[in-house]
Amino acid sequence: MQKNFSNILSYIDYFKKLIEVERREDRKQHHEEILKFSPQKRERVGRAILNLQGKPAGRGLGKTYLVKFTSSKDLDHSIQVGDLVIVTQRTKPNGLEQQGTVVSKSKSMITVAYSQRPSSYHYLENLRLDLFTNDVVFQRQLSALQKMKGAWPLKRNLLGQPLFNHGKKLQKSFEFENSSLNLKQQDAIKSIINTEDFFLLHGPPGTGKTTTLVEAILQFAKQGKRVLVCCDSNQGVDNILDKLSKFTTQKVVRIGNPSRIDSDLTKLSLDSMLESNEFYKEALSLYEQVDHYFKLQKQYQKPTKDLTRGLSDAQIIRFSRERKAARGVPAPLIRKMGQWLEYQYMIRELQEKIRRFESHAVEEILLSKQIICTTNSFSGGDLLEEFLAITKKTFDVVVVDEATQATEPSCLVPGTLAPRLILAGDHKQLPPTVIGGDESLSLRYSLFERLIDIYGKERSLMLDTQYRMNKEIMSFSNKHYYDGKLICGNENKGWTLEKDYFGNKPLIFVDSLTSKEEKKEHSTSYFNTIECSIVEKLVSKYLKEYPSSEIGIITPYDAQVRELKKRITDVKISSIDGFQGGEREIIIISFVRSNSKQTLGFLQDFRRLNVGITRAKKKLILVGNYTTLSTNKEYKELLDSCEHIKIDL
């Protein structure tokens, strides 16, 4: 994992290689999923479209061959423009099929470009189209790297070079929008606002990181700044948007795929705002005309090479109007082809008007907003790129929340769009997820963590008061991850459950004793049936007194998640990764590992442990094999700090 770089070219080369490793592995995994899942399951998860009909759609840029695939129903999928796809008639593609690139899509159509002439079956019915890789994400990351060759002022900081002291006069007084901020949160906001280049907000669990970040964004907006707010995930964007909406709805807009936006927040989405925009209404009326002309056009003959005999489109239209035959093509046929072309030109003219009206509508809405929220990847898409190019506008500040869960190239996609960058996260929790194995392991070293290692307190501040959990639950994490610097808020310091079947101690351990970890054939994930039974018993007790929304079950292994879901249906059950950012009154953790070799596997990733044990507010119950877990001194210390109880099965 490289911390410093000598020049921008070495930086670009370093991350370009890592991106390509992830890109290659992503393609491999998609191929394996295609072979493993049924066509219907692939369609349900949005990575395949069934029952399509293919039609030739002419030539595209770079002399590519275009094929338009249509459906009789609205398409619901996650395939994006720029993605690589494969099309087959077979139930199970083999991954060796000709690959194409998605160049456009609509509700019932998707157009794919091929570098070589497509096979004849592409023009048949009942075709299956599969996402081969979500390549647009990698393309945008590579594009962001190339932007760093320009005059982006932050690139010297990313190389790890000494900081400049700009001598900016600090803004001393603030009128905060949120009156409940503590002094450390207020200090963080002042530091964020008064830093001209970049700042790192370190927010341990329950310390109000996103709340603090929202206040900083509002302060930037009060100064007249244009702010781009991003997260790596749609859920992360919605979390910060939800908090922003408590203070303002007039200054903020959410852009992105509408189907991936929280339904409670859709009124703040660009798509929702477009519905009441006059330019957009005009575009919709033109769509009706286009549909009408398409229906009329179907009554005539599309000119093809074998029918036109070398006649140009202009010649066909002229002879059609003159009702003449030419080059052996009968006048009636020329008339049919000419009328088809007349409608085609009318359709193209209308489509160009639609594009202009839609562009004006987007510009009008985005220009009226100071705060634009989206995912890291979407910020690098055509919509924002065209808006910035046409309006000659720029962002003053980019804010990335949950930055420690995003790779450095992911943060660069929005980061290169402004001269100031604010990153918020906690590098003591889960790092970015990478799929390329040892070759791309360096991507787990996030931009946030790298910059905090280089610049330390010069450009960072850690929030130190947590409001989520009982002091005893916080104790282990505070000691092992935060150097004992965390303090509890007065309200949550000593809170416990009002009714508890297992005493009022907030931290307990249940030894699974004779349990044994298992793996199913061809699986790399473990499960533990005895621990499932213990968890089931615990949940049934607590459900008698508490609603299911106050109970959460966490386990590090996906196989255990699946086994638990077979037994328990009304409580959230998730992997540790899936629970980051969440919280419950009662959290039960099943550690699963129980073996004679006393090996812990990836349980030894202590950042994962930190996430798990900091989700509980009033009660944390750990379930595991003490003999196996206590071979590690950190786990032994954690388990020994708990009250040990027994559960009769």
Summary of the structure (lengths in Angstrom):
residues: 649
radius of gyration: 28.8
end to end distance: 47.5
largest distance: 96.5
contacts: 2092
relative contact order: 0.09
helix: 45%
strand: 18%
